[in-house]
C-alpha cells in the first residue's frame, strides 16, 4: 500500500499568489540556461519544488517570448533510463527529467544558475525529441473534417 505524504498545499497557494503579482521583465533568460524556478507542490508523481519557495533547478528548453518558457525540471539525484539525461559540470552531475517537460510563466524564475554548453543542450534536446517522437502515420490516418483539417 502506498504511504500518504502530507503536502502543505495551503502554504504553496500563498506563495503562488505572491508569484502571480510579480512583474514580468525582472529577468532576461535564454534557452540552454538553468534557473531556480518555483514549481510548487504538485499532484502525484509530478516533480515538486523544495524549500520555502517550492523551487528546483530547471533547464530552459524553449523560449516562446519574454513571459513563457518550456522547461525541464532537474534533480541532483542520479537517475538512469529513457526518461532521464545526466549533465556533468565540474565534479557534479545533475539529472534532467525528460518526462516532466512543462510550460511555465517566467514569473516563477528565481535565480540564474548557469548556461550549459551547446553540445550538452543538443544531447538533451535530442533525447527529448526521441522521447516525443509522435508517429506521423497515426496523424495521416486520423479522420479529417470537410476542410481537410484534423
BATILO-550210 format. One line per field, with one value per atom (N, C-alpha, C): x, y, z. Coordinates in steps of 0.2 Angstrom, whole numbers, plus 5000, padded with zeros to 4 digits. Layout:
<rs>
xx = [X | ...] $
yy = [Y | ...] $
zz = [Z | ...] $
</rs>
This chain:
<rs>
xx = [5004 | 5000 | 5004 | 5003 | 5006 | 5006 | 5011 | 5011 | 5009 | 5004 | 5002 | 5007 | 5009 | 5014 | 5010 | 5010 | 5006 | 5010 | 5006 | 5009 | 5005 | 5008 | 5005 | 5003 | 4998 | 4995 | 4993 | 4991 | 4989 | 4995 | 5001 | 5007 | 5009 | 5009 | 5010 | 5006 | 4999 | 4994 | 4996 | 4998 | 5000 | 5006 | 5011 | 5017 | 5015 | 5011 | 5009 | 5005 | 5001 | 4998 | 5003 | 5009 | 5014 | 5018 | 5019 | 5022 | 5018 | 5012 | 5007 | 5007 | 5009 | 5009 | 5016 | 5020 | 5027 | 5026 | 5030 | 5030 | 5035 | 5033 | 5037 | 5043 | 5048 | 5054 | 5059 | 5058 | 5063 | 5070 | 5069 | 5075 | 5075 | 5080 | 5081 | 5084 | 5081 | 5083 | 5083 | 5087 | 5088 | 5088 | 5087 | 5087 | 5094 | 5095 | 5101 | 5103 | 5099 | 5100 | 5097 | 5100 | 5097 | 5095 | 5089 | 5087 | 5084 | 5084 | 5080 | 5073 | 5068 | 5061 | 5056 | 5051 | 5046 | 5041 | 5042 | 5037 | 5031 | 5032 | 5026 | 5026 | 5020 | 5018 | 5013 | 5014 | 5011 | 5007 | 5003 | 4999 | 5003 | 5002 | 5005 | 5013 | 5015 | 5022 | 5025 | 5021 | 5024 | 5029 | 5035 | 5040 | 5039 | 5040 | 5038 | 5044 | 5043 | 5049 | 5050 | 5056 | 5058 | 5059 | 5060 | 5061 | 5055 | 5056 | 5051 | 5048 | 5052 | 5049 | 5047 | 5047 | 5045 | 5048 | 5055 | 5059 | 5063 | 5065 | 5070 | 5074 | 5079 | 5083 | 5079 | 5079 | 5075 | 5080 | 5080 | 5083 | 5078 | 5080 | 5075 | 5077 | 5072 | 5072 | 5070 | 5065 | 5062 | 5060 | 5062 | 5059 | 5054 | 5048 | 5042 | 5042 | 5043 | 5043 | 5046 | 5045 | 5048 | 5044 | 5038 | 5034 | 5033 | 5035 | 5033 | 5039 | 5041 | 5046 | 5044 | 5047 | 5046 | 5052 | 5051 | 5057 | 5057 | 5063 | 5063 | 5066 | 5062 | 5065 | 5071 | 5075 | 5081 | 5082 | 5086 | 5087 | 5094 | 5096 | 5103 | 5104 | 5099 | 5099 | 5100 | 5105 | 5107 | 5101 | 5099 | 5093 | 5095 | 5093 | 5095 | 5089 | 5089 | 5083 | 5081 | 5076 | 5074 | 5072 | 5069 | 5066 | 5071 | 5077 | 5082 | 5088 | 5092 | 5098 | 5103 | 5109 | 5113 | 5118 | 5119 | 5123 | 5129 | 5135 | 5141 | 5143 | 5145 | 5148 | 5153 | 5159 | 5165 | 5164 | 5164 | 5164 | 5157 | 5152 | 5145 | 5141 | 5136 | 5131 | 5124 | 5121 | 5113 | 5110 | 5103 | 5099 | 5093 | 5092 | 5087 | 5081 | 5075 | 5069 | 5065 | 5067 | 5064 | 5056 | 5054 | 5047 | 5042 | 5046 | 5042 | 5042 | 5043 | 5043 | 5036 | 5037 | 5031 | 5032 | 5027 | 5027 | 5026 | 5030 | 5029 | 5029 | 5026 | 5027 | 5034 | 5038 | 5044 | 5044 | 5038 | 5037 | 5039 | 5039 | 5041 | 5049 | 5053 | 5060 | 5063 | 5068 | 5070 | 5077 | 5082 | 5089 | 5092 | 5096 | 5100 | 5106 | 5107 | 5112 | 5118 | 5117 | 5122 | 5119 | 5123 | 5121 | 5125 | 5122 | 5125 | 5128 | 5133 | 5136 | 5131 | 5132 | 5128 | 5128 | 5134 | 5134 | 5130 | 5130 | 5126 | 5118 | 5117 | 5110 | 5107 | 5111 | 5110 | 5108 | 5112 | 5111 | 5104 | 5103 | 5096 | 5090 | 5091 | 5085 | 5085 | 5090 | 5090 | 5086 | 5088 | 5084 | 5077 | 5075 | 5068 | 5065 | 5068 | 5064 | 5063 | 5068 | 5067 | 5061 | 5061 | 5055 | 5049 | 5048 | 5042 | 5040 | 5044 | 5043 | 5036 | 5032 | 5025 | 5025 | 5021 | 5021 | 5017 | 5020 | 5016 | 5011 | 5012 | 5007 | 5001 | 5001 | 4994 | 4991 | 4994 | 4991 | 4988 | 4992 | 4989 | 4983 | 4982 | 4976 | 4970 | 4971 | 4966 | 4960 | 4954 | 4949 | 4949 | 4948 | 4948 | 4941 | 4941 | 4935 | 4934 | 4929 | 4927 | 4933 | 4936 | 4942 | 4948 | 4948 | 4954 | 4959 | 4956 | 4960 | 4958 | 4962 | 4961 | 4955] $
yy = [4994 | 5000 | 5006 | 5011 | 5017 | 5022 | 5024 | 5028 | 5035 | 5038 | 5045 | 5050 | 5055 | 5060 | 5067 | 5070 | 5076 | 5082 | 5086 | 5091 | 5098 | 5103 | 5109 | 5113 | 5111 | 5115 | 5122 | 5123 | 5130 | 5134 | 5132 | 5136 | 5138 | 5133 | 5134 | 5139 | 5138 | 5143 | 5150 | 5151 | 5158 | 5161 | 5156 | 5158 | 5159 | 5155 | 5156 | 5163 | 5165 | 5172 | 5177 | 5177 | 5182 | 5181 | 5176 | 5175 | 5178 | 5177 | 5180 | 5187 | 5190 | 5198 | 5201 | 5196 | 5198 | 5201 | 5206 | 5209 | 5205 | 5205 | 5202 | 5207 | 5204 | 5208 | 5209 | 5205 | 5205 | 5202 | 5197 | 5193 | 5193 | 5192 | 5191 | 5184 | 5179 | 5172 | 5170 | 5164 | 5161 | 5154 | 5151 | 5143 | 5141 | 5135 | 5132 | 5134 | 5139 | 5141 | 5137 | 5137 | 5133 | 5139 | 5138 | 5143 | 5140 | 5143 | 5140 | 5143 | 5139 | 5140 | 5137 | 5142 | 5140 | 5135 | 5129 | 5124 | 5122 | 5123 | 5122 | 5115 | 5114 | 5107 | 5105 | 5099 | 5096 | 5089 | 5087 | 5081 | 5075 | 5069 | 5063 | 5063 | 5060 | 5060 | 5066 | 5071 | 5077 | 5080 | 5082 | 5085 | 5091 | 5091 | 5096 | 5101 | 5107 | 5111 | 5110 | 5113 | 5112 | 5118 | 5118 | 5124 | 5129 | 5135 | 5139 | 5142 | 5142 | 5145 | 5139 | 5133 | 5127 | 5127 | 5128 | 5129 | 5123 | 5122 | 5117 | 5120 | 5117 | 5119 | 5117 | 5121 | 5119 | 5121 | 5117 | 5119 | 5122 | 5128 | 5131 | 5128 | 5125 | 5121 | 5126 | 5130 | 5134 | 5140 | 5146 | 5152 | 5154 | 5155 | 5157 | 5164 | 5168 | 5175 | 5177 | 5183 | 5186 | 5183 | 5180 | 5178 | 5170 | 5167 | 5159 | 5155 | 5150 | 5145 | 5138 | 5134 | 5127 | 5124 | 5121 | 5119 | 5112 | 5109 | 5103 | 5103 | 5100 | 5100 | 5096 | 5098 | 5094 | 5092 | 5087 | 5084 | 5083 | 5083 | 5081 | 5074 | 5070 | 5063 | 5059 | 5055 | 5051 | 5047 | 5047 | 5043 | 5041 | 5035 | 5031 | 5029 | 5029 | 5027 | 5031 | 5029 | 5033 | 5040 | 5041 | 5047 | 5052 | 5051 | 5055 | 5056 | 5062 | 5063 | 5067 | 5064 | 5067 | 5072 | 5077 | 5083 | 5084 | 5084 | 5084 | 5092 | 5094 | 5101 | 5101 | 5101 | 5100 | 5093 | 5093 | 5086 | 5085 | 5089 | 5087 | 5085 | 5080 | 5078 | 5079 | 5082 | 5083 | 5079 | 5078 | 5074 | 5078 | 5078 | 5082 | 5077 | 5078 | 5074 | 5075 | 5071 | 5072 | 5071 | 5067 | 5065 | 5071 | 5076 | 5081 | 5088 | 5088 | 5094 | 5098 | 5104 | 5108 | 5116 | 5119 | 5126 | 5130 | 5135 | 5139 | 5147 | 5151 | 5158 | 5159 | 5164 | 5166 | 5170 | 5171 | 5174 | 5169 | 5163 | 5158 | 5157 | 5160 | 5160 | 5164 | 5162 | 5165 | 5167 | 5163 | 5164 | 5161 | 5164 | 5161 | 5157 | 5151 | 5146 | 5146 | 5144 | 5144 | 5142 | 5142 | 5140 | 5134 | 5129 | 5123 | 5124 | 5120 | 5120 | 5118 | 5120 | 5119 | 5111 | 5108 | 5101 | 5097 | 5099 | 5096 | 5097 | 5104 | 5105 | 5101 | 5100 | 5096 | 5089 | 5086 | 5079 | 5079 | 5084 | 5084 | 5085 | 5089 | 5090 | 5084 | 5081 | 5075 | 5069 | 5069 | 5063 | 5065 | 5072 | 5074 | 5073 | 5074 | 5073 | 5066 | 5062 | 5055 | 5052 | 5055 | 5053 | 5055 | 5061 | 5063 | 5062 | 5057 | 5056 | 5053 | 5057 | 5055 | 5052 | 5047 | 5043 | 5047 | 5050 | 5054 | 5050 | 5043 | 5039 | 5039 | 5039 | 5040 | 5046 | 5052 | 5058 | 5058 | 5054 | 5054 | 5050 | 5045 | 5041 | 5044 | 5049 | 5052 | 5055 | 5054 | 5057 | 5064 | 5067 | 5074 | 5077 | 5083 | 5087 | 5089 | 5093 | 5095 | 5099 | 5103 | 5107 | 5104 | 5097 | 5093 | 5094 | 5098 | 5098 | 5093 | 5091 | 5086 | 5089] $
zz = [5000 | 5000 | 5000 | 4996 | 4995 | 5002 | 5004 | 5010 | 5008 | 5012 | 5011 | 5013 | 5009 | 5011 | 5012 | 5017 | 5018 | 5014 | 5010 | 5007 | 5009 | 5010 | 5013 | 5007 | 5004 | 4998 | 4999 | 5006 | 5008 | 5008 | 5010 | 5010 | 5003 | 4999 | 4992 | 4988 | 4990 | 4987 | 4989 | 4995 | 4997 | 4993 | 4992 | 4989 | 4981 | 4979 | 4972 | 4970 | 4975 | 4975 | 4974 | 4978 | 4978 | 4971 | 4969 | 4962 | 4957 | 4957 | 4952 | 4951 | 4957 | 4957 | 4955 | 4954 | 4951 | 4944 | 4943 | 4936 | 4931 | 4925 | 4920 | 4919 | 4916 | 4914 | 4920 | 4925 | 4930 | 4928 | 4924 | 4921 | 4914 | 4911 | 4904 | 4904 | 4900 | 4900 | 4893 | 4892 | 4886 | 4886 | 4880 | 4880 | 4882 | 4885 | 4887 | 4894 | 4897 | 4904 | 4909 | 4915 | 4921 | 4926 | 4928 | 4933 | 4939 | 4945 | 4951 | 4949 | 4950 | 4947 | 4953 | 4954 | 4959 | 4956 | 4956 | 4953 | 4957 | 4964 | 4968 | 4971 | 4974 | 4976 | 4970 | 4968 | 4963 | 4964 | 4960 | 4961 | 4959 | 4963 | 4962 | 4961 | 4955 | 4954 | 4950 | 4949 | 4946 | 4951 | 4948 | 4952 | 4956 | 4962 | 4967 | 4968 | 4970 | 4972 | 4979 | 4981 | 4988 | 4991 | 4998 | 5002 | 5002 | 5006 | 5007 | 5000 | 4995 | 4989 | 4984 | 4986 | 4982 | 4975 | 4976 | 4969 | 4968 | 4962 | 4960 | 4953 | 4952 | 4946 | 4939 | 4934 | 4928 | 4922 | 4917 | 4911 | 4906 | 4903 | 4898 | 4892 | 4889 | 4883 | 4877 | 4878 | 4873 | 4876 | 4873 | 4875 | 4869 | 4871 | 4867 | 4866 | 4872 | 4872 | 4879 | 4881 | 4887 | 4893 | 4892 | 4898 | 4898 | 4893 | 4893 | 4891 | 4895 | 4893 | 4894 | 4890 | 4890 | 4894 | 4900 | 4904 | 4906 | 4908 | 4911 | 4918 | 4923 | 4929 | 4930 | 4935 | 4936 | 4943 | 4945 | 4951 | 4952 | 4958 | 4960 | 4961 | 4961 | 4962 | 4956 | 4956 | 4950 | 4947 | 4941 | 4939 | 4932 | 4930 | 4924 | 4920 | 4914 | 4910 | 4904 | 4900 | 4895 | 4896 | 4902 | 4904 | 4908 | 4908 | 4911 | 4907 | 4908 | 4905 | 4910 | 4911 | 4916 | 4912 | 4916 | 4914 | 4919 | 4917 | 4921 | 4921 | 4927 | 4927 | 4932 | 4930 | 4935 | 4938 | 4945 | 4948 | 4950 | 4948 | 4949 | 4943 | 4945 | 4940 | 4942 | 4937 | 4938 | 4933 | 4935 | 4930 | 4928 | 4921 | 4918 | 4918 | 4920 | 4920 | 4914 | 4908 | 4902 | 4902 | 4906 | 4906 | 4909 | 4912 | 4916 | 4912 | 4906 | 4902 | 4903 | 4904 | 4905 | 4903 | 4902 | 4900 | 4907 | 4908 | 4914 | 4912 | 4917 | 4916 | 4919 | 4916 | 4919 | 4926 | 4928 | 4934 | 4940 | 4938 | 4943 | 4944 | 4939 | 4939 | 4945 | 4949 | 4955 | 4954 | 4952 | 4951 | 4946 | 4942 | 4937 | 4940 | 4937 | 4939 | 4934 | 4928 | 4923 | 4916 | 4911 | 4905 | 4903 | 4900 | 4898 | 4891 | 4889 | 4883 | 4877 | 4871 | 4865 | 4864 | 4866 | 4865 | 4870 | 4876 | 4881 | 4879 | 4877 | 4875 | 4870 | 4865 | 4859 | 4861 | 4866 | 4868 | 4872 | 4876 | 4880 | 4875 | 4870 | 4866 | 4861 | 4859 | 4855 | 4859 | 4865 | 4869 | 4870 | 4871 | 4871 | 4865 | 4859 | 4853 | 4852 | 4853 | 4853 | 4857 | 4863 | 4868 | 4865 | 4862 | 4860 | 4853 | 4850 | 4843 | 4841 | 4840 | 4838 | 4831 | 4830 | 4824 | 4819 | 4814 | 4809 | 4805 | 4805 | 4801 | 4805 | 4811 | 4815 | 4813 | 4812 | 4810 | 4803 | 4799 | 4792 | 4792 | 4796 | 4796 | 4800 | 4804 | 4808 | 4803 | 4805 | 4801 | 4801 | 4795 | 4793 | 4792 | 4794 | 4793 | 4785 | 4784 | 4777 | 4774 | 4778 | 4775 | 4775 | 4777 | 4777 | 4783 | 4788 | 4794 | 4799 | 4804 | 4809 | 4814] $
</rs>
